[in-house]
Amino acid sequence: MSESHDPDDDRVASRAELLPEEQVAGSDDPEAQAAAVLEESDERTQTRDAAADGQVVEHRTSDEVTEPPG
């Protein structure tokens, strides 16, 4: 009998591969860090008004923050 596979395990494993700037800073537990990042990201995706303590959510379009070419 095969074990069930959790797709979240793949997400965590993929995110646990540190980016270059994360490698410089280092991580004692990349998988726990990845799980926390993904959990926060999922929360923000599900609730646009969700923000971490002490932070403010801004609703701006790319046109409002990017200078036009030119």
VMD Tcl script that builds the backbone (N, CA, C; Angstrom):
set m [mol new atoms 210]
animate dup $m
set s [atomselect $m all]
$s set {name element resname resid chain x y z} {
  {N N MET 1 A 0.835 -1.161 0.000}
  {CA C MET 1 A 0.000 0.000 0.000}
  {C C MET 1 A 0.896 1.246 0.000}
  {N N SER 2 A 0.608 2.237 -0.866}
  {CA C SER 2 A 1.449 3.419 -0.951}
  {C C SER 2 A 0.982 4.482 0.039}
  {N N GLU 3 A 1.921 5.300 0.449}
  {CA C GLU 3 A 1.598 6.386 1.371}
  {C C GLU 3 A 0.876 7.491 0.618}
  {N N SER 4 A -0.031 8.199 1.294}
  {CA C SER 4 A -0.683 9.335 0.653}
  {C C SER 4 A 0.333 10.471 0.556}
  {N N HIS 5 A 0.155 11.281 -0.462}
  {CA C HIS 5 A 1.107 12.364 -0.711}
  {C C HIS 5 A 0.401 13.696 -0.502}
  {N N ASP 6 A 0.969 14.537 0.318}
  {CA C ASP 6 A 0.407 15.851 0.600}
  {C C ASP 6 A 1.068 16.874 -0.324}
  {N N PRO 7 A 0.272 17.522 -1.187}
  {CA C PRO 7 A 0.863 18.526 -2.104}
  {C C PRO 7 A 1.551 19.668 -1.368}
  {N N ASP 8 A 1.108 19.957 -0.129}
  {CA C ASP 8 A 1.771 21.004 0.653}
  {C C ASP 8 A 3.214 20.635 0.964}
  {N N ASP 9 A 3.494 19.334 1.079}
  {CA C ASP 9 A 4.871 18.897 1.314}
  {C C ASP 9 A 5.761 19.341 0.158}
  {N N ASP 10 A 5.248 19.250 -1.070}
  {CA C ASP 10 A 6.009 19.684 -2.245}
  {C C ASP 10 A 6.242 21.190 -2.208}
  {N N ARG 11 A 5.217 21.951 -1.810}
  {CA C ARG 11 A 5.356 23.410 -1.730}
  {C C ARG 11 A 6.423 23.783 -0.716}
  {N N VAL 12 A 6.381 23.146 0.442}
  {CA C VAL 12 A 7.349 23.454 1.494}
  {C C VAL 12 A 8.748 23.069 1.039}
  {N N ALA 13 A 8.890 21.890 0.453}
  {CA C ALA 13 A 10.209 21.440 0.001}
  {C C ALA 13 A 10.766 22.377 -1.066}
  {N N SER 14 A 9.901 22.822 -1.975}
  {CA C SER 14 A 10.340 23.732 -3.033}
  {C C SER 14 A 10.761 25.076 -2.443}
  {N N ARG 15 A 9.975 25.607 -1.502}
  {CA C ARG 15 A 10.274 26.914 -0.896}
  {C C ARG 15 A 11.465 26.822 0.054}
  {N N ALA 16 A 11.721 25.638 0.567}
  {CA C ALA 16 A 12.836 25.463 1.501}
  {C C ALA 16 A 14.188 25.567 0.801}
  {N N GLU 17 A 14.185 25.506 -0.534}
  {CA C GLU 17 A 15.421 25.729 -1.285}
  {C C GLU 17 A 15.674 27.228 -1.242}
  {N N LEU 18 A 16.640 27.632 -0.452}
  {CA C LEU 18 A 16.864 29.046 -0.168}
  {C C LEU 18 A 17.312 29.823 -1.395}
  {N N LEU 19 A 16.797 31.043 -1.502}
  {CA C LEU 19 A 17.226 31.980 -2.532}
  {C C LEU 19 A 18.623 32.473 -2.164}
  {N N PRO 20 A 19.365 33.026 -3.130}
  {CA C PRO 20 A 20.725 33.470 -2.833}
  {C C PRO 20 A 20.810 34.418 -1.634}
  {N N GLU 21 A 19.892 35.380 -1.547}
  {CA C GLU 21 A 19.950 36.315 -0.419}
  {C C GLU 21 A 19.595 35.620 0.898}
  {N N GLU 22 A 18.767 34.571 0.821}
  {CA C GLU 22 A 18.453 33.808 2.023}
  {C C GLU 22 A 19.637 32.937 2.439}
  {N N GLN 23 A 20.376 32.440 1.447}
  {CA C GLN 23 A 21.555 31.629 1.749}
  {C C GLN 23 A 22.595 32.459 2.492}
  {N N VAL 24 A 22.742 33.727 2.098}
  {CA C VAL 24 A 23.700 34.613 2.765}
  {C C VAL 24 A 23.315 34.793 4.232}
  {N N ALA 25 A 22.018 34.997 4.479}
  {CA C ALA 25 A 21.543 35.189 5.852}
  {C C ALA 25 A 21.551 33.877 6.626}
  {N N GLY 26 A 21.340 32.772 5.915}
  {CA C GLY 26 A 21.319 31.466 6.566}
  {C C GLY 26 A 19.975 31.167 7.204}
  {N N SER 27 A 19.778 29.909 7.543}
  {CA C SER 27 A 18.552 29.481 8.201}
  {C C SER 27 A 18.848 28.221 9.002}
  {N N ASP 28 A 18.416 28.216 10.243}
  {CA C ASP 28 A 18.607 27.027 11.073}
  {C C ASP 28 A 17.670 25.908 10.655}
  {N N ASP 29 A 16.510 26.274 10.103}
  {CA C ASP 29 A 15.514 25.278 9.714}
  {C C ASP 29 A 14.756 25.768 8.476}
  {N N PRO 30 A 15.333 25.563 7.276}
  {CA C PRO 30 A 14.703 26.066 6.051}
  {C C PRO 30 A 13.284 25.553 5.837}
  {N N GLU 31 A 13.004 24.309 6.236}
  {CA C GLU 31 A 11.656 23.778 6.025}
  {C C GLU 31 A 10.637 24.462 6.932}
  {N N ALA 32 A 10.981 24.718 8.182}
  {CA C ALA 32 A 10.064 25.433 9.083}
  {C C ALA 32 A 9.870 26.868 8.597}
  {N N GLN 33 A 10.957 27.477 8.136}
  {CA C GLN 33 A 10.876 28.837 7.596}
  {C C GLN 33 A 9.963 28.846 6.372}
  {N N ALA 34 A 10.128 27.875 5.486}
  {CA C ALA 34 A 9.302 27.787 4.280}
  {C C ALA 34 A 7.840 27.594 4.637}
  {N N ALA 35 A 7.559 26.732 5.593}
  {CA C ALA 35 A 6.172 26.490 6.001}
  {C C ALA 35 A 5.546 27.777 6.534}
  {N N ALA 36 A 6.295 28.543 7.315}
  {CA C ALA 36 A 5.781 29.799 7.868}
  {C C ALA 36 A 5.528 30.820 6.760}
  {N N VAL 37 A 6.443 30.929 5.810}
  {CA C VAL 37 A 6.283 31.871 4.694}
  {C C VAL 37 A 5.043 31.500 3.880}
  {N N LEU 38 A 4.892 30.220 3.576}
  {CA C LEU 38 A 3.747 29.780 2.777}
  {C C LEU 38 A 2.430 29.960 3.530}
  {N N GLU 39 A 2.431 29.715 4.836}
  {CA C GLU 39 A 1.213 29.901 5.630}
  {C C GLU 39 A 0.783 31.362 5.598}
  {N N GLU 40 A 1.741 32.269 5.782}
  {CA C GLU 40 A 1.422 33.703 5.742}
  {C C GLU 40 A 0.948 34.113 4.354}
  {N N SER 41 A 1.588 33.589 3.324}
  {CA C SER 41 A 1.195 33.900 1.955}
  {C C SER 41 A -0.223 33.418 1.665}
  {N N ASP 42 A -0.536 32.201 2.105}
  {CA C ASP 42 A -1.885 31.669 1.902}
  {C C ASP 42 A -2.919 32.527 2.611}
  {N N GLU 43 A -2.592 32.972 3.823}
  {CA C GLU 43 A -3.514 33.821 4.580}
  {C C GLU 43 A -3.765 35.126 3.841}
  {N N ARG 44 A -2.692 35.736 3.338}
  {CA C ARG 44 A -2.841 36.998 2.605}
  {C C ARG 44 A -3.616 36.794 1.322}
  {N N THR 45 A -3.454 35.638 0.672}
  {CA C THR 45 A -4.181 35.346 -0.559}
  {C C THR 45 A -5.670 35.182 -0.277}
  {N N GLN 46 A -5.994 34.515 0.811}
  {CA C GLN 46 A -7.398 34.259 1.151}
  {C C GLN 46 A -8.096 35.496 1.676}
  {N N THR 47 A -7.374 36.355 2.358}
  {CA C THR 47 A -7.949 37.557 2.963}
  {C C THR 47 A -7.071 38.740 2.587}
  {N N ARG 48 A -7.520 39.495 1.591}
  {CA C ARG 48 A -6.705 40.628 1.130}
  {C C ARG 48 A -6.398 41.621 2.239}
  {N N ASP 49 A -7.228 41.661 3.259}
  {CA C ASP 49 A -7.025 42.627 4.331}
  {C C ASP 49 A -6.207 42.071 5.482}
  {N N ALA 50 A -5.679 40.859 5.335}
  {CA C ALA 50 A -4.863 40.273 6.401}
  {C C ALA 50 A -3.469 40.883 6.356}
  {N N ALA 51 A -2.984 41.285 7.489}
  {CA C ALA 51 A -1.620 41.817 7.589}
  {C C ALA 51 A -1.017 41.314 8.889}
  {N N ALA 52 A 0.278 41.171 8.875}
  {CA C ALA 52 A 0.977 40.765 10.094}
  {C C ALA 52 A 0.842 41.876 11.123}
  {N N ASP 53 A 0.995 41.529 12.377}
  {CA C ASP 53 A 0.897 42.524 13.448}
  {C C ASP 53 A 1.818 43.709 13.167}
  {N N GLY 54 A 1.268 44.899 13.308}
  {CA C GLY 54 A 2.060 46.103 13.133}
  {C C GLY 54 A 2.248 46.522 11.680}
  {N N GLN 55 A 1.612 45.804 10.735}
  {CA C GLN 55 A 1.746 46.153 9.328}
  {C C GLN 55 A 0.412 46.631 8.780}
  {N N VAL 56 A 0.475 47.348 7.677}
  {CA C VAL 56 A -0.710 47.890 7.034}
  {C C VAL 56 A -0.813 47.300 5.632}
  {N N VAL 57 A -2.030 46.963 5.225}
  {CA C VAL 57 A -2.257 46.451 3.883}
  {C C VAL 57 A -2.586 47.630 2.974}
  {N N GLU 58 A -1.872 47.736 1.866}
  {CA C GLU 58 A -2.150 48.780 0.883}
  {C C GLU 58 A -2.690 48.114 -0.369}
  {N N HIS 59 A -3.742 48.685 -0.923}
  {CA C HIS 59 A -4.321 48.164 -2.155}
  {C C HIS 59 A -3.998 49.139 -3.281}
  {N N ARG 60 A -2.914 48.844 -4.006}
  {CA C ARG 60 A -2.507 49.695 -5.115}
  {C C ARG 60 A -2.297 48.828 -6.340}
  {N N THR 61 A -2.491 49.417 -7.503}
  {CA C THR 61 A -2.222 48.713 -8.746}
  {C C THR 61 A -0.785 49.024 -9.167}
  {N N SER 62 A -0.274 48.261 -10.100}
  {CA C SER 62 A 1.089 48.513 -10.576}
  {C C SER 62 A 1.199 49.887 -11.220}
  {N N ASP 63 A 0.119 50.383 -11.815}
  {CA C ASP 63 A 0.130 51.721 -12.420}
  {C C ASP 63 A 0.341 52.814 -11.377}
  {N N GLU 64 A -0.086 52.557 -10.167}
  {CA C GLU 64 A 0.042 53.556 -9.107}
  {C C GLU 64 A 1.430 53.598 -8.484}
  {N N VAL 65 A 2.229 52.573 -8.713}
  {CA C VAL 65 A 3.541 52.523 -8.072}
  {C C VAL 65 A 4.698 52.496 -9.066}
  {N N THR 66 A 4.406 52.402 -10.338}
  {CA C THR 66 A 5.444 52.276 -11.355}
  {C C THR 66 A 5.433 53.489 -12.275}
  {N N GLU 67 A 6.597 54.091 -12.451}
  {CA C GLU 67 A 6.690 55.212 -13.389}
  {C C GLU 67 A 6.484 54.691 -14.821}
  {N N PRO 68 A 5.716 55.421 -15.632}
  {CA C PRO 68 A 5.542 54.997 -17.024}
  {C C PRO 68 A 6.861 55.103 -17.776}
  {N N PRO 69 A 7.080 54.221 -18.746}
  {CA C PRO 69 A 8.332 54.288 -19.517}
  {C C PRO 69 A 8.411 55.579 -20.296}
  {N N GLY 70 A 9.617 56.074 -20.394}
  {CA C GLY 70 A 9.722 57.149 -21.133}
  {C C GLY 70 A 10.212 58.302 -21.534}
}
mol reanalyze $m
mol bondsrecalc $m
mol representation Tube
mol addrep $m
